[in-house]
Amino acid sequence: MRTVSPALFLWLLSVALHAAAADRYQAWRTAAAQVLISRGDARSLATAAALSFVGPLPKLKMDFAAGKSASVQLAASASELDPENPSIAWLRLELCAATPACDIREAATTMRWIDADNGAVWMATLAAAEKDRDSVEVDRVLQEMAQGSRFDLYFNRTVVLVFDSLKQVAADLPAGYVPSDLSRLSEAMAIAGAEVVPPLAPLLAACRESSAAERRDNCLKLSKTMQHGDAVVTQIAGFTLERRLTAPDGKEARSIAERRRVLEWRIATASQNDVPLFPWSTNALARARIAQMRAAPREEDLDIAILRKRRLPLEPPEGRP
């Protein structure tokens, strides 16, 4: 009989414990979603949709795909209750886009009606056209996107929405689930990061194929709008996109590299300096971060606020990477 080595046994045990902990945490999320559903207001339903979308819903005896469809329906109900809320409508669209066989057309149309100036609202439609290799539709959608004056993913606003909703029902949640402001903030940021940031590959692919002058011009215009978006990930993508569409050794390329360097320095420096002085002040820091997110929808503006509060420069010193 073959024996298992002590190292392998410990590894298998750690995997089993991790799986058990993940199942327990998902059960807590499912229970939290049910608490939020019972409240019935738009923000609670939207948060319930976000919580339930991250995994299966065993208590409702649904399979994985059906659970995602149920989450989309919750988000749709939330949007109907608060039809002017762009972050809820965006969550609905992104959940639908990530669900097999979900028809995005109604959600996409609603999103464009609510926030017509936001070029990002066409992302799911572009992804579908790129997947179908429909170059005519890709060109049409890129032209629509280029007309937008903003490129927003509502990341900070979604974090605030989820945080507030979880805090309102804190007394009714499972004892081990997000028991502090810090854990609520971490949960809200993890959910927003997983669910409201669309895949950017279809856009980069469509613009990589921009041999035609009109498509290239639309992609270039869009890249500049993205560089001022509310999420850092789209700003970086905007720099990458413009860099691909400009001469490698020209003045524009150097300007793009410098703007990206400043953004990345702000992110890194703010992160290094936004830490609690004492372990017991972590919840206070989380509350301060939520207050800043509530006031500043753009992630970069939040980093700028942190730097100013610490009296740090907004640009890297000369010679610093």
Phi and psi in degrees as a GROMACS rama.xvg file:
@    title "Ramachandran Plot"
@    xaxis  label "Phi"
@    yaxis  label "Psi"
@TYPE xy
-82.8931  131.26  ARG-2
-96.6396  157.192  THR-3
-94.7751  132.272  VAL-4
-66.0834  152.159  SER-5
-55.7823  -39.8431  PRO-6
-64.8947  -43.0646  ALA-7
-66.5591  -39.257  LEU-8
-60.5383  -44.9359  PHE-9
-64.5176  -37.6745  LEU-10
-65.5452  -45.1261  TRP-11
-61.8823  -39.2463  LEU-12
-64.4111  -42.0312  LEU-13
-64.784  -37.7873  SER-14
-63.8433  -43.8075  VAL-15
-64.2731  -42.0348  ALA-16
-66.064  -39.3889  LEU-17
-64.404  -43.306  HIS-18
-62.5811  -41.4902  ALA-19
-64.5255  -40.741  ALA-20
-65.3392  -39.527  ALA-21
-64.2185  -41.5002  ALA-22
-64.0249  -41.1503  ASP-23
-64.7012  -41.548  ARG-24
-66.0683  -38.7083  TYR-25
-65.8393  -36.6083  GLN-26
-63.0728  -38.6789  ALA-27
-63.914  -42.314  TRP-28
-61.8161  -41.3608  ARG-29
-62.2683  -43.7274  THR-30
-63.3625  -41.048  ALA-31
-63.0064  -40.1784  ALA-32
-60.7516  -40.2827  ALA-33
-65  -39.248  GLN-34
-61.2831  -43.851  VAL-35
-67.9965  -39.4208  LEU-36
-60.245  -37.7413  ILE-37
-65.7586  -23.2106  SER-38
-72.4898  -40.2703  ARG-39
82.1786  -2.0169  GLY-40
-85.5421  166.785  ASP-41
-60.7594  -47.6497  ALA-42
-67.5125  -36.7122  ARG-43
-65.8238  -43.3407  SER-44
-65.481  -38.4674  LEU-45
-63.8838  -42.5453  ALA-46
-66.3894  -39.3269  THR-47
-60.7842  -40.3041  ALA-48
-61.9717  -43.5388  ALA-49
-65.5612  -41.7234  ALA-50
-66.1318  -43.2906  LEU-51
-76.9215  -19.4485  SER-52
-74.2473  -23.1112  PHE-53
-74.0856  -9.79113  VAL-54
-166.829  179.618  GLY-55
-69.1494  163.228  PRO-56
-113.89  79.7189  LEU-57
-62.6853  -33.3506  PRO-58
-68.9581  -23.6359  LYS-59
-93.7778  2.05131  LEU-60
56.4338  43.4901  LYS-61
-111.52  149.428  MET-62
-77.8905  175.173  ASP-63
-60.264  -49.1821  PHE-64
-64.7661  -42.3997  ALA-65
-65.5435  -34.8394  ALA-66
-63.1623  -40.2459  GLY-67
-64.9485  -40.5803  LYS-68
-62.6813  -38.7419  SER-69
-64.8609  -36.6114  ALA-70
-64.7902  -41.1108  SER-71
-61.8641  -40.5861  VAL-72
-65.7109  -37.7871  GLN-73
-60.9635  -44.0301  LEU-74
-64.4226  -37.2985  ALA-75
-64.4827  -42.0494  ALA-76
-63.2415  -39.9898  SER-77
-62.5956  -42.0059  ALA-78
-65.855  -35.7601  SER-79
-65.9013  -34.7547  GLU-80
-74.2963  -28.838  LEU-81
-133.184  72.5306  ASP-82
-67.9327  -12.673  PRO-83
-99.7457  3.28408  GLU-84
-87.6354  109.233  ASN-85
-70.1202  -32.5846  PRO-86
-68.9106  -35.7317  SER-87
-70.5121  -42.371  ILE-88
-63.602  -37.407  ALA-89
-66.4596  -42.4529  TRP-90
-59.4044  -43.7009  LEU-91
-59.0149  -45.8495  ARG-92
-63.4294  -44.4224  LEU-93
-68.8998  -36.925  GLU-94
-65.8156  -40.1481  LEU-95
-65.3403  -43.0105  CYS-96
-62.8971  -26.802  ALA-97
-95.1109  6.18049  ALA-98
-108.916  125.625  THR-99
-56.4319  136.631  PRO-100
67.8092  11.0907  ALA-101
-84.6505  126.297  CYS-102
-81.2715  113.498  ASP-103
-81.4131  -8.14326  ILE-104
-59.7089  -45.9307  ARG-105
-66.5063  -44.8427  GLU-106
-63.6003  -39.7709  ALA-107
-67.3752  -40.9091  ALA-108
-63.8607  -42.8162  THR-109
-60.5193  -44.0116  THR-110
-63.1216  -41.4594  MET-111
-68.1166  -30.7758  ARG-112
-70.2916  -40.1857  TRP-113
-72.3059  -41.489  ILE-114
-136.397  71.3437  ASP-115
-65.2732  -23.0978  ALA-116
-84.1789  -2.00132  ASP-117
-94.8172  110.585  ASN-118
-63.765  -23.7847  GLY-119
-67.3972  -20.4077  ALA-120
-66.148  -11.8602  VAL-121
-93.0643  -0.469005  TRP-122
-59.4261  -45.8086  MET-123
-64.948  -37.973  ALA-124
-66.4839  -40.2934  THR-125
-63.3682  -42.2839  LEU-126
-60.6486  -40.5579  ALA-127
-65.4769  -42.2823  ALA-128
-66.4945  -39.4676  ALA-129
-66.2381  -39.142  GLU-130
-64.0265  -37.9334  LYS-131
-80.5311  -2.88769  ASP-132
55.5392  38.1686  ARG-133
-93.6868  90.43  ASP-134
-65.1883  -32.5915  SER-135
-64.3553  -45.514  VAL-136
-68.3175  -37.1825  GLU-137
-59.975  -45.5602  VAL-138
-61.8225  -41.7702  ASP-139
-63.1289  -44.8691  ARG-140
-67.9344  -41.2395  VAL-141
-61.3911  -36.8823  LEU-142
-64.571  -41.8671  GLN-143
-63.4568  -43.3882  GLU-144
-63.5333  -37.7932  MET-145
-67.3361  -19.1601  ALA-146
-77.732  -16.8783  GLN-147
-67.9284  145.516  GLY-148
-94.2783  -7.77432  SER-149
-139.875  164.843  ARG-150
-141.145  89.2117  PHE-151
-116.425  139.693  ASP-152
-110.174  -1.06997  LEU-153
60.65  34.4067  TYR-154
-64.6199  -55.4415  PHE-155
-60.0756  -39.3226  ASN-156
-67.1335  -35.0056  ARG-157
-69.2479  -40.0278  THR-158
-59.5766  -45.3336  VAL-159
-62.7936  -43.2298  VAL-160
-59.0356  -49.1901  LEU-161
-66.566  -43.2999  VAL-162
-59.1122  -49.7883  PHE-163
-61.446  -43.1277  ASP-164
-64.2801  -42.4918  SER-165
-66.9844  -37.2942  LEU-166
-68.1136  -35.1474  LYS-167
-63.6459  -28.8571  GLN-168
-110.954  20.0275  VAL-169
-54.0546  -39.1036  ALA-170
-67.8869  -20.1438  ALA-171
-102.53  0.475819  ASP-172
-87.1772  159.333  LEU-173
-54.6573  144.315  PRO-174
-58.5109  -34.3769  ALA-175
-88.1953  -2.26297  GLY-176
-98.8819  123.3  TYR-177
34.5244  65.352  VAL-178
-79.8219  -5.5757  PRO-179
-134.176  166.78  SER-180
-64.573  -36.1099  ASP-181
-64.2034  -44.0688  LEU-182
-69.2228  -33.5253  SER-183
-65.6708  -41.924  ARG-184
-64.2121  -43.4462  LEU-185
-61.3183  -42.4908  SER-186
-64.5619  -44.5174  GLU-187
-63.2444  -40.3056  ALA-188
-70.2407  -37.5961  MET-189
-64.9262  -42.3072  ALA-190
-66.6364  -45.9415  ILE-191
-61.4636  -42.2522  ALA-192
-63.1437  -32.8312  GLY-193
-84.0147  -23.5096  ALA-194
-121.15  -20.4146  GLU-195
-110.206  0.324195  VAL-196
-100.147  109.78  VAL-197
-75.1581  158.759  PRO-198
-61.7494  129.474  PRO-199
-94.487  -8.19383  LEU-200
-58.0692  -42.3751  ALA-201
-59.699  -37.7957  PRO-202
-68.045  -45.9589  LEU-203
-63.2216  -37.0754  LEU-204
-67.592  -43.8066  ALA-205
-61.6793  -39.88  ALA-206
-80.3307  -20.4349  CYS-207
-68.067  -27.8767  ARG-208
-91.3866  18.8755  GLU-209
-82.1854  65.7612  SER-210
-75.0408  -32.3276  SER-211
-73.0749  142.091  ALA-212
-62.1077  -40.3504  ALA-213
-65.1074  -43.8226  GLU-214
-65.063  -41.6852  ARG-215
-59.8417  -44.0847  ARG-216
-63.1745  -40.9589  ASP-217
-65.6457  -40.5992  ASN-218
-65.8495  -39.7444  CYS-219
-65.9489  -42.9334  LEU-220
-63.8693  -42.2055  LYS-221
-63.932  -39.4016  LEU-222
-60.5756  -36.5749  SER-223
-70.8472  -36.6556  LYS-224
-66.4622  -41.0576  THR-225
-61.649  -32.0789  MET-226
-65.797  -12.7643  GLN-227
-114.059  16.7305  HIS-228
-67.6594  173.032  GLY-229
-85.6101  -5.95613  ASP-230
-120.684  136.094  ALA-231
-59.8879  -37.0228  VAL-232
-61.2996  -36.2339  VAL-233
-77.7953  -29.9834  THR-234
-62.564  -46.217  GLN-235
-61.4081  -42.1826  ILE-236
-62.836  -36.7912  ALA-237
-63.5993  -42.3541  GLY-238
-62.8673  -43.2021  PHE-239
-61.1813  -42.8595  THR-240
-65.5458  -47.109  LEU-241
-64.6663  -36.7563  GLU-242
-61.7297  -37.4465  ARG-243
-69.5188  -25.4225  ARG-244
-99.3561  5.48645  LEU-245
-120.998  161.969  THR-246
-61.3974  135.389  ALA-247
-64.6515  -26.1492  PRO-248
-114.99  14.7397  ASP-249
-87.9032  178.047  GLY-250
-63.6369  -38.0126  LYS-251
-62.1193  -41.7114  GLU-252
-61.9695  -40.6398  ALA-253
-66.39  -37.8351  ARG-254
-65.7133  -41.6988  SER-255
-61.262  -47.071  ILE-256
-59.8943  -39.3116  ALA-257
-69.126  -42.8441  GLU-258
-64.2087  -38.8857  ARG-259
-66.4892  -39.6568  ARG-260
-61.0446  -41.7004  ARG-261
-64.0326  -45.475  VAL-262
-60.4777  -48.5197  LEU-263
-64.8192  -34.6588  GLU-264
-67.3698  -41.3512  TRP-265
-61.0367  -44.2118  ARG-266
-60.812  -49.8556  ILE-267
-65.6325  -42.7689  ALA-268
-69.8532  -40.1817  THR-269
-63.399  -41.0675  ALA-270
-63.06  -40.7325  SER-271
-68.1775  -27.6976  GLN-272
-104.393  1.51074  ASN-273
-105.032  60.5335  ASP-274
-125.48  148.267  VAL-275
-69.7814  145.458  PRO-276
-72.9089  -31.0672  LEU-277
-133.544  149.024  PHE-278
-56.4063  -33.9412  PRO-279
-78.157  -1.39844  TRP-280
-101.012  9.71933  SER-281
-64.8686  -38.5881  THR-282
-68.2848  -36.9207  ASN-283
-63.107  -39.7671  ALA-284
-64.5963  -39.5071  LEU-285
-63.2375  -41.6868  ALA-286
-65.2365  -38.3569  ARG-287
-65.3724  -39.331  ALA-288
-64.065  -42.2975  ARG-289
-63.2286  -41.1955  ILE-290
-61.5462  -39.3986  ALA-291
-67.4596  -40.7252  GLN-292
-63.7689  -36.2901  MET-293
-64.6687  -34.0339  ARG-294
-88.0631  -24.5062  ALA-295
-127.297  98.997  ALA-296
-64.0368  -24.2195  PRO-297
-89.2745  135.89  ARG-298
-61.5194  -41.5253  GLU-299
-64.2878  -37.0001  GLU-300
-63.8551  -32.5793  ASP-301
-65.804  -42.6304  LEU-302
-64.0341  -40.0074  ASP-303
-62.4711  -41.3784  ILE-304
-62.5645  -39.2289  ALA-305
-64.5931  -44.0692  ILE-306
-63.3043  -42.4628  LEU-307
-65.9454  -38.8591  ARG-308
-62.6946  -36.459  LYS-309
-87.1243  3.27256  ARG-310
57.7688  43.3297  ARG-311
-104.863  152.606  LEU-312
-66.7425  153.119  PRO-313
-88.4585  -8.70857  LEU-314
-130.444  149.766  GLU-315
-66.7133  146.908  PRO-316
-61.2828  157.544  PRO-317
-57.5276  135.277  GLU-318
85.6252  -6.71534  GLY-319
-88.5567  140.574  ARG-320
